[in-house]
Structure formats: structure tokens, C-alpha cells
């Protein structure tokens, strides 16, 4: 939610006293962790389509930022990383707003299309993907945009979307109301045209998903199940249900919205952002509970989370708040035991690091359940993959088994008949919250008898122009995972076994 966005940077001490919103039980337990177990930073993995994300906003007609009064390249990725201390967080996602304000009542100009394409070109250079939103209104009612504008502009945007589809993680519904959040516009209540708009977006964005701001708006869409199953949620007012304005804005615990997102989120993308740390009616100027935050992130299967809002208060608090394996076990939060080991010692990790590393998918090879056997030129491989992230992979992604010799030359490659989008962390319909094991069993023929070699798992982007780029490949999370990135035509290959 972009209310009062002009107050992005505040001197907190001058606006309001810090109120400890954490219960005494949690505060005391975290104090005990801090004094008993050292909190050690965890190195991030650079993996696509998940994790913390940044935010950039530009008018399409001149690439001017409507909120910070600067023009591109100001407000771009490098500046955001520095401002929000995210350079070590393996960030791969950018929420990108294009404001079509200048084109209300007319066509998007060739210059506007070219400007947006230039931004996509820069996104690719950085190895990022975008959460894309188009909007008209930079504040409440700032334009008279209507559905004629929306449908005309979607037609014009279709070639841009298709050309850059591999660089778009999510194309959010957008367009309607202030900041494209779906409210504060006469279009907000026109469910017929809204349904037509969503159908058009999903028809262009083939095989992928969109997100909507409010769960109750999704229920009003006049769409077939096949379309509804591709609509996730962007919670632009994440407060762990603890803000007075949380009802009907956050997906509050116990509400119909909470249960709706809980039921659907294993299969659709969910992302969130915290309100700004302002001492205002809508600002979040208190600390929200870490356990309640983790509960929502887990139960709603969050894949992405913004760090540009409330960075100086709640996100700063996450960086100082330790978590241990015992704490998470009691909360019922999945993790791999190795995550809390450093030099064979048990350590604590910060809440910030843990959330960063478990948004979306976090994949491990379960070595005790994996094996490779070679008989002549036949290689039989059995792999078990565990996902302990909050969510799963949501976009199409092929999986290849790759055989390399000791000089890293690719000897054989086989695309596997598996869909990693089914690699759920736990059974969403079952009572057990235990991590699932996802098994891969295959046999492939080698071109010649090899004395020794490596077996790799390669999860590239499905788009041909990105498939050889390491920034868009998925890396497994095992601490001892060896990654080879010098294979011809490949990015990052996870070495899961040798023979």
C-alpha cells in the first residue's frame, strides 16, 4: 500500500515512541536465545523467482519516478540495493511499476513502448526478474482512466509482454485505482469488465500466473476454474493481522480471506509488503510479532516479500531477532537441520536471514535417499529432493539430468519427466507438516563407457534466451553442493552425485 509514500524515510524517534508489540513470552524467549547461542549470518543463494524484492516506479512516457522526483537510472536496482542494504541478500526480483498516466484517453506512444523495453533490457543485464504492474493513478483519483483505456493499452502491451515473458515472474492485475491496487476507482466494482481484463491478461501471459490485491475481489470474477487457478495474491498491507486497519486490508487470521488464501496458496503465487513506518492512521509504527509473521508466511506460502517498506523498523527488527532450530520446531516451521549448523556447531540465524532464505522454494538433495549406479554404458539414478521453503516453484521450469566427465565436458543430458511446480514443502491437504520427499528415478545411456564422472541436476529457465544464463538457473541449498557453471550452453549445474 502506497499511502503517504512521500514519507519514505523517517526519523523514527521524532515521529513516535517505539511500542513493543511482541508479547512478553516471545520477548523473553528471544532474549534467552541471544544469550545462549551465537547468531551467525547465513550466506544467501542467488535463486530466481523467490526471496526479498526491491521496487522501482516510472512513468512510461519519460521514465520519471513519480514519488521520488528523479528520472531513470535514479531509483534503479543498484541504488535500491544500497539504500536498503540488500547487496548480500541474493536478491533477484524487482517489483516494477509502469505508470501509463500520460496515455489516459489515447494510445501508448512508440517512445513509451521503447522506454519500457529499455527497462527490460536493463533487467536482463542485472540477472533479475520483475513483478510487473501497470497503473494509471499515482494517488487517489489522479486520472479518469476507464476500461476503454485498459483494453486499448493491453492490446498495445501484448507484444512487449510476449517478447519479455521470461523476465516477468508475475504480471499483476493492476491498472485499477491508486497504484493499481484495485480500489478507489469506478472500475473497482465493474466485475464484468474486470473479469474480461483478467482473462485477457492470462491469455497473453501463457502458462503463468497473475495476482490480485483482495481475495473477495477474486471470488467475484466471472471466470472459468482454469483461469481462477492462475490467480494468486499480493498482500500490500502485511501486518501479521496486528494493525487496527488490518481487517479488510491484511489477510487477517480467522477471516474468510485468510482461509481462502490458505487453501489456494500452495498452488498460486503470494507476495507481500509491510506498510510504511509512519505515525499515521495507515502507517505501521509498531513492531509486529515474529511468530505471527512466520505463521502467515508459512500458511500462505509466500514466495516474495518487499524490503523497501518498513525497512527501518520491522525489517531492522528482523535483523536483530534470533531464531534457532528449537524455536522453529515449536512453531511448526520447516527447515533443514544443516541451516542452523556452522563449523559443526549449533548457531542461531536472524529472522531476516531465515525469511529471506525460505520465501518461495528451498531445495535440498536428500543424500541418504539418493544413489547412482553404472553398469557398462547404462547409468541408473535415484534422487530424492526436499523442499523446505514456504512455497514451491510456480512458473514452468524444465529439469535435466546431466552427465559430465572430470574435465566438466557434458557427456549426456536427459530432460526428466517431472514438474518441479509439484514439489510442495508439505502435503497441503494432509495433517502432517513433515517435509515431503520428491523422487526422481531414471536410466540413461552414456555414449561410451566412462571410468568416472559427475551427475548433475540442471534447472534452467524455460525461455531459450535465458536458459544458458546462470542467473536464471536454480541452485540447490545443500551447504556442500558443488555447482559447475563452465559447461558449454549451461549456467549452473548442481553436482548431486559422482561415479
MOSULDA-V638197 format. One record per residue. RES is the residue in one small letter. PSI is psi in degrees with one decimal (* if undefined). OMEGA is omega in whole degrees, 0 to 359 (none if undefined). D_LAST is the distance of its C-alpha to the last C-alpha in Angstrom with 2 decimals. Layout:
# MOSULDA-V638197
RES PSI OMEGA D_LAST
RES PSI OMEGA D_LAST
This chain:
# MOSULDA-V638197
x 131.1 188 53.19
x 17.3 179 54.88
x 138.4 176 58.20
x 37.7 184 59.74
x -22.0 180 56.94
x -16.3 180 59.32
x 37.5 186 58.89
x -45.4 183 55.19
x 115.7 182 55.59
x 150.6 168 57.82
x 99.5 190 58.98
x -41.6 184 58.25
x -23.3 182 60.64
x -13.4 184 63.48
x -37.0 183 62.92
x 152.9 174 62.50
x 147.3 176 61.68
x 124.0 179 58.15
x 126.8 180 58.29
x 103.1 181 55.63
x -4.0 180 54.65
x 142.5 176 52.20
x 159.0 183 53.47
x -33.2 180 54.22
x -47.0 179 51.60
x -45.1 183 48.79
x -43.8 181 50.32
x -40.9 181 50.63
x -38.1 179 47.08
x -34.7 176 45.66
x -39.8 178 47.89
x -42.9 178 46.49
x -45.9 184 42.90
x -31.2 183 43.97
x -18.6 186 45.57
x -35.0 187 42.95
x 129.1 181 39.52
x 140.7 177 38.82
x 118.3 187 38.06
x 133.7 178 35.22
x 148.8 178 34.39
x 131.8 179 31.08
x 133.9 182 29.41
x 154.1 173 29.51
x 134.2 179 26.85
x 94.0 181 28.17
x 141.6 185 27.60
x 157.0 169 29.91
x 34.9 179 32.50
x 166.6 171 32.82
x -164.5 175 34.23
x 151.2 176 37.46
x 157.1 176 39.42
x -174.3 180 42.26
x 136.8 173 45.35
x 143.4 182 47.35
x 130.4 179 50.60
x 141.1 164 52.34
x 135.3 181 55.23
x -29.5 187 53.98
x -23.5 181 57.12
x 6.9 181 56.86
x 40.2 176 53.65
x 136.5 179 55.90
x 117.3 185 54.81
x -15.2 185 57.56
x -31.3 182 57.07
x 0.3 174 56.49
x 42.8 176 58.82
x 163.5 180 56.45
x 154.4 176 54.89
x 136.4 15 51.33
x 7.8 174 49.40
x 143.6 181 50.95
x 11.9 184 49.33
x -175.2 194 46.01
x -49.3 183 42.47
x -41.8 179 42.61
x -38.8 179 46.00
x -41.9 178 44.88
x -42.7 180 41.87
x -44.1 184 44.26
x -37.6 186 46.99
x 16.6 172 44.84
x 49.0 184 42.52
x 11.9 187 39.39
x -22.9 181 37.64
x 12.3 188 34.92
x 8.8 178 34.42
x 33.0 185 31.90
x 133.4 182 34.63
x 3.3 187 33.88
x 144.2 178 36.89
x 122.3 171 40.55
x 118.9 188 43.32
x 114.6 176 45.40
x 126.4 168 48.99
x 118.3 178 50.90
x 120.5 181 54.61
x 27.9 187 56.47
x -42.2 184 59.79
x -17.5 188 61.45
x 8.5 175 60.89
x 126.6 181 62.66
x -1.5 181 65.16
x -171.4 181 63.57
x 155.5 169 60.51
x 130.6 183 57.62
x 162.2 175 58.38
x -35.5 179 56.19
x -37.7 179 55.99
x -43.9 176 54.72
x -43.9 180 51.92
x -39.7 178 51.07
x -45.3 181 51.08
x -38.3 177 48.62
x -36.6 179 46.32
x -33.5 177 46.45
x -43.6 176 45.23
x -38.4 178 42.25
x -39.0 179 41.47
x -34.8 176 41.49
x -45.8 181 39.30
x -40.0 178 36.58
x -33.2 182 36.94
x -8.7 182 36.32
x 29.4 182 33.23
x 168.0 164 35.20
x 161.0 184 36.14
x 148.1 163 39.60
x 109.3 194 41.35
x 132.0 175 44.24
x 131.8 172 47.80
x 140.2 180 50.97
x 164.6 176 54.28
x -44.1 191 57.93
x 119.2 177 59.56
x -4.9 175 58.87
x 178.6 182 61.17
x 122.6 173 63.11
x 27.3 184 64.97
x -11.7 172 64.60
x 174.0 176 64.61
x 34.3 182 66.03
x 143.8 178 62.80
x -178.4 184 62.81
x -23.7 173 60.69
x -42.6 176 62.13
x -46.3 185 60.48
x -50.2 185 57.19
x -37.3 176 56.92
x -42.3 184 58.13
x -35.2 176 55.63
x -40.6 176 52.66
x -41.2 180 53.48
x -31.5 182 53.47
x -16.7 185 50.25
x -48.6 179 48.27
x -36.0 179 47.15
x -43.8 180 46.15
x -49.0 183 44.03
x -35.9 179 42.30
x -33.8 186 41.62
x 20.3 189 40.00
x -33.5 180 38.52
x -21.6 181 35.01
x -2.3 183 36.59
x 111.3 176 38.41
x -52.9 179 36.71
x 134.9 168 39.91
x 103.6 183 43.25
x 156.0 183 45.69
x -52.0 172 48.89
x -153.4 175 51.16
x -42.3 192 54.36
x 126.9 170 56.77
x -172.3 182 58.82
x 126.9 178 58.35
x 15.4 180 54.93
x 26.6 184 53.86
x -7.2 175 53.50
x 8.0 180 55.42
x -179.3 172 58.65
x 41.3 178 62.05
x 147.0 174 62.71
x -24.1 179 64.73
x -19.7 187 61.51
x -32.8 186 60.03
x 3.7 179 61.98
x 82.6 187 61.76
x -26.4 179 59.06
x -51.6 179 59.67
x -31.9 177 58.94
x -41.8 178 56.20
x -42.5 177 54.47
x -40.5 179 54.96
x -46.4 181 53.49
x -41.9 178 50.34
x -42.1 180 49.86
x -42.7 178 50.25
x -47.7 184 47.68
x -29.2 176 45.07
x -35.0 177 45.85
x -41.4 186 45.12
x 65.2 192 42.07
x 130.1 174 40.20
x 10.2 184 37.48
x -174.5 190 37.85
x 160.3 169 40.01
x 174.7 174 43.13
x 153.6 179 44.65
x 153.3 185 48.21
x -44.6 189 50.08
x 127.9 178 51.87
x -39.1 182 50.68
x -21.6 174 54.23
x -33.9 177 54.32
x -40.0 183 51.30
x -20.1 181 53.07
x -7.7 181 56.00
x 137.4 181 54.06
x 76.0 187 55.07
x 152.0 174 51.67
x 159.7 182 49.66
x -36.9 181 46.84
x -34.4 176 44.24
x -45.9 182 45.63
x -32.9 180 46.16
x -6.2 179 42.53
x 15.4 181 41.61
x 114.7 176 43.94
x -153.7 190 42.76
x 137.4 169 44.74
x 106.6 182 45.54
x 97.3 183 47.26
x 15.8 177 49.37
x 56.5 181 51.09
x 118.1 180 48.49
x 16.9 185 50.43
x 30.5 179 48.66
x 16.6 191 51.84
x 0.3 181 53.93
x 145.4 177 56.19
x -28.2 179 59.69
x 5.9 183 58.85
x -44.3 179 55.57
x 129.3 180 57.06
x 0.3 176 56.69
x -55.2 167 54.78
x 166.3 174 51.76
x 87.8 194 50.10
x 143.1 180 51.79
x 133.3 179 50.69
x -10.3 181 52.68
x 163.9 175 53.69
x -36.5 179 53.11
x -42.2 180 51.18
x -46.2 182 48.80
x -34.7 178 48.13
x -47.5 180 47.76
x -39.0 179 45.10
x -40.5 182 43.34
x -35.7 187 43.17
x -24.7 191 42.06
x -22.3 174 39.84
x -20.4 189 36.54
x -5.7 180 36.74
x 160.9 182 38.54
x 140.5 175 38.37
x 135.7 178 40.48
x 163.8 184 41.34
x 165.6 173 44.07
x 147.3 180 46.27
x 144.7 175 48.70
x 158.3 179 52.37
x 152.4 182 53.63
x 70.8 182 54.80
x 143.6 177 58.47
x 64.8 181 61.47
x 176.1 181 62.53
x -38.3 185 62.84
x -14.3 181 59.46
x 156.2 176 57.60
x 97.5 184 55.26
x 30.7 171 56.69
x 165.0 176 55.46
x 132.1 177 52.14
x 153.9 186 50.40
x 131.1 176 48.61
x -47.5 177 44.93
x -41.3 179 44.35
x -34.9 176 46.20
x -48.9 181 44.25
x -37.3 178 40.89
x -47.0 181 42.24
x -42.4 180 43.21
x -38.8 179 40.00
x -52.2 187 37.99
x -23.8 177 40.40
x 8.9 170 40.90
x 53.4 181 37.24
x 138.1 176 37.98
x -30.5 185 35.64
x 148.9 179 37.78
x 136.2 183 40.47
x 139.2 174 42.96
x 10.5 180 43.46
x -12.6 178 46.49
x 137.5 182 48.93
x 26.5 182 49.96
x -34.1 185 47.70
x -9.7 182 50.30
x -81.6 186 50.84
x -40.6 179 48.36
x -35.8 174 45.25
x -36.3 178 46.41
x -39.9 177 46.85
x -36.2 182 43.28
x -22.8 182 42.15
x -5.8 186 44.18
x 117.7 183 43.41
x 150.3 171 40.64
x 145.6 175 38.43
x 170.7 178 36.44
x -38.7 180 34.10
x -42.2 180 37.11
x -46.9 182 39.31
x -35.2 178 36.96
x -41.4 179 36.24
x -29.2 179 40.00
x -12.1 184 40.29
x 29.9 180 37.66
x 129.9 180 35.55
x 147.8 173 31.79
x 163.0 172 29.42
x 134.9 182 26.12
x -30.8 181 26.94
x -20.7 182 24.89
x -29.7 182 27.41
x 27.0 175 30.06
x 136.6 177 28.18
x 118.0 184 28.58
x 43.5 177 27.63
x 12.7 179 27.25
x 146.7 175 30.81
x 130.3 180 32.28
x 166.0 170 33.93
x 155.1 173 35.99
x 154.5 178 35.36
x 152.3 174 38.18
x -39.4 180 39.14
x -48.4 180 38.86
x -42.1 183 35.21
x -47.1 178 34.33
x -46.9 179 36.12
x -44.8 187 34.67
x -12.4 185 31.08
x -0.6 168 31.68
x 137.5 182 33.84
x -141.6 183 32.17
x 151.7 167 28.50
x 105.6 191 26.12
x 135.7 176 22.63
x 145.9 165 19.99
x 126.0 175 16.64
x 96.5 192 17.44
x -33.3 181 14.34
x -21.9 181 15.96
x 14.4 181 16.23
x 147.8 181 12.85
x 157.1 175 9.84
x 133.4 180 7.17
x 134.8 178 7.44
x 132.9 175 7.33
x 103.3 185 10.69
x -121.0 180 11.91
x 10.1 177 12.14
x 129.5 180 11.96
x 119.2 178 9.36
x 128.4 185 10.84
x 133.0 172 10.62
x 121.6 180 13.11
x 144.2 174 14.22
x 124.5 182 17.41
x 133.8 179 19.41
x 136.0 178 22.48
x 115.6 179 25.37
x 15.7 175 27.85
x 175.0 177 29.94
x -23.6 187 33.52
x -164.4 178 32.77
x -177.7 172 30.25
x 138.0 183 29.51
x -27.1 179 32.68
x 156.3 177 32.41
x 140.5 179 30.52
x 120.8 177 26.90
x 159.0 177 24.19
x 127.8 181 20.56
x 142.4 166 17.82
x 128.0 185 14.15
x 134.5 175 12.91
x 129.0 180 10.03
x 150.1 171 10.39
x -178.0 186 9.91
x -12.9 175 10.35
x 10.5 177 14.03
x 16.9 175 13.67
x 135.1 180 14.98
x 120.3 182 14.69
x -38.4 181 13.44
x 153.3 180 14.02
x 137.8 180 15.78
x 125.5 173 17.28
x 130.7 185 20.03
x 148.0 180 19.81
x 59.0 178 22.96
x 153.7 177 23.34
x 107.0 183 26.08
x -10.9 176 25.29
x -14.8 178 29.05
x -0.8 184 28.82
x 73.0 180 26.57
x 149.2 176 29.55
x -41.6 177 29.40
x 166.8 183 31.43
x 110.6 184 33.36
x -17.3 181 36.37
x 0.8 182 38.46
x 170.2 179 37.56
x -26.0 183 38.99
x 137.4 175 35.73
x 14.7 180 34.64
x 149.2 179 31.23
x 134.6 178 28.19
x 151.8 170 26.75
x 128.0 180 23.12
x 117.5 190 22.28
x 138.8 174 19.65
x 125.0 177 17.59
x 125.3 180 16.39
x 158.7 173 15.47
x 133.9 177 14.15
x 157.1 182 13.92
x 133.6 176 14.23
x 148.6 181 12.61
x -22.1 176 15.48
x 164.9 180 14.22
x 124.4 182 11.74
x 135.1 176 9.01
x -39.2 182 7.80
x 154.2 176 5.25
x -177.6 180 5.43
x 147.7 174 6.36
x 125.2 183 7.81
x 153.0 174 11.42
x 123.0 183 14.59
x 123.1 180 17.69
x 80.8 184 21.17
x 171.3 171 23.72
x 144.7 181 27.46
x -18.1 181 28.73
x 129.4 187 31.36
x -38.1 184 30.48
x -5.7 178 32.21
x -11.5 191 30.11
x -27.4 180 26.66
x 6.9 184 25.49
x 117.5 185 27.11
x -29.8 182 24.94
x -21.3 184 27.97
x 5.9 174 27.78
x 155.9 179 24.09
x 131.7 176 23.17
x 134.8 176 21.16
x 158.0 193 19.79
x -2.9 179 21.66
x 133.2 181 19.27
x -30.8 181 20.56
x 13.9 182 17.20
x 123.2 175 15.97
x 130.7 182 14.78
x 126.5 178 16.50
x 126.9 183 16.27
x 16.7 180 19.62
x 14.7 176 19.93
x 138.2 182 18.50
x 125.9 178 21.43
x 5.6 181 23.23
x 160.8 174 21.18
x -97.9 180 22.15
x 119.8 176 19.86
x 123.3 178 16.28
x 120.0 179 14.89
x 108.5 187 11.28
x -14.4 179 10.62
x 163.7 171 6.97
x 168.8 181 3.79
x * none 0.00
